[in-house]
């Protein structure tokens, strides 16, 4: 899907290099590409590793706009029910936990520790500590 008349620009992180109303094609460190995506909805800084943008170009037009927009709307990681405390992160806890094959207790700890400042406050830290205590107890009494 590379257009030779619109070459890719190497990206090493920073603030969004195009106007916030523009659409871009991007290539991530993991090789995944997305096309005709609103620039404002992307994380342009680096730090998340595989999800870092490494190349971009201004999108001229969507080759078939309706299916692309529909696919973007259907991606579960692009939506969040009940707030934005996960969606605004470079990598969401569920994505991290899944990719690292974490169990339920470990996943809950990651979730609580990640969101505590934006959602549950100290109560989330207490939940994380309680979950760790449960995990230690189950692992030592197994």
C-alpha positions in Angstrom: 0.0 0.0 0.0 3.0 2.3 -0.2 2.6 5.2 -2.6 5.9 6.1 -4.2 4.6 9.7 -4.8 4.1 10.2 -1.1 7.2 8.8 0.6 7.4 7.9 4.3 9.1 10.2 6.7 11.3 8.7 9.5 10.0 9.6 12.9 12.0 9.5 16.2 9.3 10.8 18.6 8.2 14.2 19.8 5.1 16.3 19.4 2.7 15.7 16.5 4.5 16.9 13.3 1.3 17.8 11.4 -1.8 19.8 12.1 -4.2 18.2 14.5 -7.0 18.2 11.9 -4.9 16.2 9.4 -5.0 12.5 8.6 -1.8 10.4 8.4 -0.6 7.0 7.4 1.7 5.6 10.1 4.0 2.6 10.5 4.8 1.3 14.0 7.9 -0.3 15.3 6.2 -3.7 15.3 5.6 -3.4 11.5 1.9 -2.7 11.8 0.5 0.1 9.6 -2.6 2.2 9.8 -3.9 4.5 7.1 -5.9 7.7 6.9 -6.0 8.0 10.7 -6.7 11.3 12.5 -3.2 12.6 13.7 -4.7 13.9 16.9 -5.7 10.4 18.0 -2.1 9.0 17.9 0.6 9.0 20.5 3.6 10.7 18.8 6.1 10.4 21.6 8.2 7.4 22.0 8.6 5.1 25.0 6.1 2.2 24.5 8.5 0.2 22.3 6.5 -1.9 19.8 3.8 0.8 19.5 6.2 3.7 18.7 5.6 5.4 15.4 8.7 5.0 13.3 7.4 6.4 10.0 4.5 8.6 8.9 3.2 10.5 5.9 0.3 12.8 5.3 -2.6 10.8 4.0 -3.8 12.1 0.6 -7.1 10.2 0.8 -8.6 7.0 2.0 -8.5 4.4 -0.8 -11.9 3.1 0.5 -12.9 5.3 3.3 -16.0 3.6 4.6 -14.3 0.2 5.4 -11.3 1.9 7.0 -13.4 4.1 9.3 -15.6 1.1 10.2 -12.5 -1.0 11.1 -11.1 1.7 13.3 -14.4 2.0 15.1 -14.6 -1.7 15.6 -11.2 -2.1 17.3 -11.9 -2.7 21.0 -8.6 -1.0 22.1 -9.8 2.2 20.4 -12.9 2.4 22.7 -13.3 2.5 26.4 -16.4 2.2 28.5 -16.6 4.5 31.5 -13.8 7.1 31.1 -10.5 7.5 29.3 -8.0 6.5 32.0 -6.8 3.6 29.9 -7.3 4.9 26.4 -5.0 7.8 26.8 -2.0 5.6 27.8 0.7 4.6 25.3 -0.2 0.9 26.0 -3.3 -0.2 27.8 -3.0 -2.6 30.8 -5.0 -5.3 29.1 -2.8 -5.2 26.0 0.4 -5.4 28.2 -1.0 -8.2 30.3 -2.1 -10.2 27.3 1.2 -9.9 25.4 3.1 -10.9 28.5 0.7 -13.8 29.4 0.0 -12.5 32.9 -2.5 -14.3 35.1 -5.6 -12.8 36.5 -4.1 -11.6 39.8 -1.0 -10.1 38.1 -3.3 -8.4 35.5 -5.4 -6.9 38.3 -2.3 -5.5 40.0 -1.1 -3.9 36.7 -4.6 -2.5 36.1 -5.0 -0.9 39.6 -1.5 0.5 39.7 -1.8 2.0 36.2 -5.1 3.8 36.8 -4.8 4.8 40.5 -4.1 8.5 39.8 -6.8 8.9 37.2 -9.6 6.8 38.6 -9.7 5.2 42.1 -6.9 7.0 44.0 -5.5 5.4 47.1 -8.4 2.8 47.0 -6.9 1.4 43.8 -3.5 1.1 45.5 -5.1 -0.8 48.3 -6.8 -3.1 45.8 -3.5 -3.7 44.2 -1.9 -4.5 47.6 -4.8 -6.8 48.5 -4.5 -8.6 45.2 -0.8 -9.1 45.7 -1.5 -10.5 49.2 -4.0 -12.9 47.7 -1.6 -14.0 45.1 1.2 -14.6 47.7 -1.2 -16.5 49.9 -2.4 -18.7 47.0 1.1 -19.4 45.7 2.6 -20.2 49.1 -0.4 -22.4 50.1 -0.7 -24.2 46.7 
